[in-house]
Amino acid sequence: MAGTAAAANNFLRQIGASVDAALARAPFTMRLASDVAAYISRMDNLLLATLTPPGGG
């Protein structure tokens, strides 16, 4: 019976560590996605500005 309790304890520790790591990384991931989207948007505008001739024509 002690082996079953130890196995359950280790299993729950692993689950807790996984959930903790996911919650700790979520803000960093959201910030990274936001920064990448802003960077791509800026790059797209810069590329369009270099391809558009002066006077819009």
C-alpha positions as CSV (number, residue, x, y, z in Angstrom):
1,M,0.0,0.0,0.0
2,A,2.9,2.3,0.7
3,G,4.1,2.0,-2.9
4,T,0.7,3.1,-4.2
5,A,0.7,6.1,-2.0
6,A,4.2,7.1,-3.1
7,A,3.3,6.7,-6.7
8,A,0.2,8.8,-6.3
9,N,2.2,11.4,-4.5
10,N,4.9,11.6,-7.3
11,F,2.2,11.7,-10.0
12,L,0.4,14.6,-8.3
13,R,3.7,16.4,-7.9
14,Q,4.4,16.1,-11.5
15,I,1.0,17.4,-12.5
16,G,1.4,20.3,-10.1
17,A,4.8,21.2,-11.5
18,S,3.4,21.1,-15.1
19,V,0.5,23.3,-14.2
20,D,2.7,25.7,-12.3
21,A,5.2,26.0,-15.2
22,A,2.3,26.6,-17.7
23,L,0.8,29.3,-15.5
24,A,4.2,30.9,-15.0
25,R,5.0,31.0,-18.7
26,A,1.6,32.2,-19.9
27,P,2.3,36.0,-19.4
28,F,5.7,35.7,-21.2
29,T,4.1,33.9,-24.1
30,M,1.3,36.5,-24.4
31,R,3.8,39.3,-24.3
32,L,6.0,37.6,-26.9
33,A,3.0,37.1,-29.2
34,S,2.0,40.8,-28.8
35,D,5.6,42.0,-29.5
36,V,6.0,39.8,-32.6
37,A,2.6,41.0,-34.0
38,A,3.6,44.6,-33.5
39,Y,7.0,44.0,-35.1
40,I,5.5,42.3,-38.1
41,S,3.0,45.1,-38.5
42,R,5.8,47.7,-38.4
43,M,7.9,45.7,-40.9
44,D,4.9,45.4,-43.2
45,N,4.4,49.2,-43.1
46,L,8.1,49.8,-43.7
47,L,8.2,47.5,-46.7
48,L,5.1,49.1,-48.2
49,A,6.6,52.5,-47.8
50,T,9.8,51.5,-49.6
51,L,7.8,49.9,-52.5
52,T,5.4,52.8,-53.0
53,P,6.8,55.5,-55.2
54,P,6.7,59.2,-54.1
55,G,3.4,60.8,-55.0
56,G,1.4,57.6,-54.6
57,G,1.4,56.9,-58.3
